[in-house]
């Protein structure tokens, strides 16, 4: 398939074929990354700007490394040291960046829809690195890539996403990616954070169901993807205490013992050890959390390559 999109703004608008193209391209980049020569000149001469208006560790550094591996010039934009603090609008900020000949603007923003907004008037390529509680497309892609590596497929897998679903952009992007590729998704957490209306999300051939019973959610799961509590996005206290949340919904050793022995544990980070997951489980052999981080580099290389007009297969 030929990739034709100039931006990556969300997973919801992608077809299953487009998602598969991204994953296949990421596989090629991961194989290249295991060679002694890790730097390839596909983006040589292009300028990539990391415009992160929210804090980030994994995503920002991963995008920076991805662009550097493709030989692009990389600029990390600091919102705290920018004219945004003086009242400059987001539109004027990105227009000025484009006037400086930015080819790609990778943006993380607290406002849902911010990347879609700037893509309407920019000639530069726009990549969504997380917008509010809306979507985080590259996280879903790297999660799905990790599943394909472990199971050889996504179709038919039972994937449980456990935690704060309501405020999670990771959960939304994962639901779209997984169901488009035929996985069956179970959402679990407190009723205040996992409303039943979320069962209407997703796309055939996959499915989405909601439960508030942890044992039911993880019993038949092939994958347990844990999410932290998004305190920064919650306007109200959604449960009495962290202690109660851990007791009712945390992945403990006792709960893990009731799962399928081949089930894997995922987490997009940052991890709140002892809250949504026991520290020992985060570091156990069934955890693929650090593999997700590694795979994120290949996925983001693939995204940058494709949105800037890279041809397939890689040469």
N, C-alpha and C positions, 0 to 999 in steps of 0.2 A: 504493500500500500504506500502511496505517496503522501507525505505529511504536507498539509496545505495551510495550517493555522499560523498566524503571525504572533499570537500571544498564547500563554497558558493562564487562563483566568479561573477555571474551576474544573471539576470532574463531571458535574451534572450534565454539561453540554457535550461531552465527549461520547463518541460511540464506543462499543466494545472493541471494534477494530482499531480505533485510534489509541485506546489504552494499550492494546496488545502491541501496537507498533512502538509505543514509548518503552514498554517493558523489554521488547526484543532488542531495541537499540541500546537500552541500559545494560543488557547482558553482554553485548559486544564491547561496551566501554568498560565493564567490570573485567572482562578478559584482557583488554588492553592494559588496564591498571595493574594487572599481575605480572606484566612484563617489566624488565629492567628499565626501559625507557617509558616513563609514565606521561611525558608531556608530548602533545601532538598539536600541530599548528592550525587546527580547523577554524579557530576564532582569532587568528593573528591579525593585528591591525584594528580589531574592534574594541570598543570600550564598554565595560559592564559596570553599572552602578548598583550597589547594595543600598537601597533606601529603606532602612529599618527604623520605623517610628515607634516600634515596641521592642522591648528587650529580647534577645535571642542568643543562644550559644551554638547549638548544633546546626540549625538551619542557616544562619548567617555564615559561619565558618565553612560549612559544606558547600554553599554556593560560591564563596570566595575561592576555595580550593578547586572547585569544578571549573570555574572560569580560568584560573591560572593554568590548570592542566591542559586547557584548550588554547593556551597562549594568548588570552585576552588581557588587555589592561584593565585592572580592577580598582575601583574607588569605593571606599566604605563611607557612606554618608552618615554623619552624626546629627540626629535631630536636635539634641540638646545644644549643640554648638552652631545651629543653623538659623537662618532668618525666620523659620517657622516659629521660633520663640519670640520673635519681634512682631508677629501678627501676619506674616506673609501667608497667602493662601496656598493650599496644596497644588492647585492648578498652576500658579505662578512659579512655584518651586520646581515642578517637573518640566515646565516649559523652558526654564533657565537651564536645567540639566540637559535637555535636548539641544538647546542652543550651543552648548559646549560639546556637541557631537556625541552624546551618549547613544550607543546602539541598542543596549538592553537596559531596562530599569527593572530591577527585582525589588518588589515592595512588600513590606509587612506593615500593616496599619491596624489600628484598633477599630476603625469604622468599617462595618460590613459593606462591601461593594466598592471600596476605594480603588482597587486595581481596575475594575470594570469602568469606573468613572474616568480615570486618566487615559485609558486605552481609546476613548472616544475621540480624543483630539491630538494624540501623540503619533508621530511617525515611527518612533522607537518601538521596539518589541517590549511588551510588558509581561512579567512573570509574577504571579501571585504567590507570595511566601507566607500567606496567612492573613485573612482579613476579618477582624472581629470574631464573632461566633459563627461566621458563614462557612468558609472552606479553607482547607490547607492542602491543595492538590498534590504537591510533591511528597508530602508525608504519606498520603494514601497510596501513591505510586510506589514508594519504597516499601511500604508495608505489604502491598500486593506482590511486589517483586520478591520479597523475602518468603512469602508463602509459596510462590512458584518454585523457588529454589529448594524448599524443604519437602514439598509434596508433589512437585512436578505438574501441578494443576491448581486452579482455583475453583473450578466448577464442582459443585457437590460438597464442598467443605462446609462444616458447621463452625462459624466464627462467632464467638461471644465478645461483645464490647461491654465492659463493666466499669461503671463510674458515672461521672458527670456528663451525660449525653446532651442535655439541653443547651449547655453553653459551649460545647466542644466543636470547633471547626474540624478537628481531626476526625471525629465520629461521623460528621456529615459527609466529608469527602470519602471516607472509607465505606460508608453505606452505599454511595453511588458506585464506586469502583467495584466493590465486591459483588453487588447484586447484578451489575451489568455483565460480569464475568461468570455468573451462575452460582455464587455462594449463597448459603442460607445464614442470615445474620440474626443473632439474638441480642437484644439490648437489655441491660439489667442495671439497676441502681434504685435509689429511693424514688418513690412516686413523684416527688416534687422535681426531680432531675431527669426522670424518664417517663414523660407523659405518653399515654397510649396512642396519641395522634401520630407519633413517630412511626407507627406501623405502616402509615401511608407513604413513607419515603421509599426510596429504592426503585429498582427497575427490573423487569423480567429479563432473564429467566430465573434470577434469584428471588429471595423473599426476606421479609423482615418481621420479626415478632418481638413483643415486649413482655418481660416478666420482672417481678420484683422479688423473686425467690432465687437466691444465689445458687443453691444446690441444684435447682432445676436448670439454671442457666449454664452451669459448667459441666454437668454430668456427661453430656454427649459431645462436648465441644472438642474440635480438633485444634482450635486456636482460642486462647484467652488473651484479649487485648485490653489492658488496664489503662484507665485514664485518671489523671489527678483531678482534684476538686479545683474548678476554675474560680477561685475567690475573687480575682480581679475583675471578673465579668458579672458576678452576681450582685444584684441590687438589694437582695434580702438574704437573711440566713435561711438556707434551704433544708437544714436538719439541725437537731439540737446541739451536737458536739462532734468533734473529730473522733473521740473515743467511741461514741455510739456508731458512727459511720463504719469505723474499723471492725467493730464487733458484728455488725449486721452485713457488711458488704466487702470487707477487706479480704484479700486472698491470703489465707493463713496456711500453715503446713497441714493442719487438719482438713481443711477444705481441699487442698491440692491432692491429698491422698485419695479423694473420692473421684478424681478425674481420670480420664483415659491416660495410660502411661505414656503414650506417644504424643499427647497434646503439648503444644509449645506455648510459651509465655511471651507476650509482647508488651511494649510500653513506649510511647513516643517521647517520653521525657518532658520536663524534668521529673524524676521519681521522687515522691515523698515516702521514703522508707518508713515502714511501721504504720502507715496510714492505709493506702490502697493495696500495699503489698508488703509482706514480710521481707526483711532485708536478705535473709538466707535464700528466699525464692528468687529474688532479683539476680542473685549471683549463681544460681544452680545451673546444672547442665541442660535443663529444659528451657532456660531463658535464652532468647535470641535478641535481647535488647541491644547489645553492642553490634550484632550483625546488622540490625536495622540501620544503625549509624553508618557503618561501612557501606551498605547498599545505597544509602542516601547520596553518596558522592557520585556513583555511577548513574543513578537516576537523574540527578541534576545536570550532569554532563550531557546526558541524552536530551533533556529538555532544552538546554541552551543551544545545542547543536541543531535540533529540529526547528525551533522557532526562528532561528536565523537563516534558515534555508538549506540546512545540510541535506545531502542526498543519501538515499538508501540503495543497496547496503553500503556500509562504511568501506572506504578505500584507503 
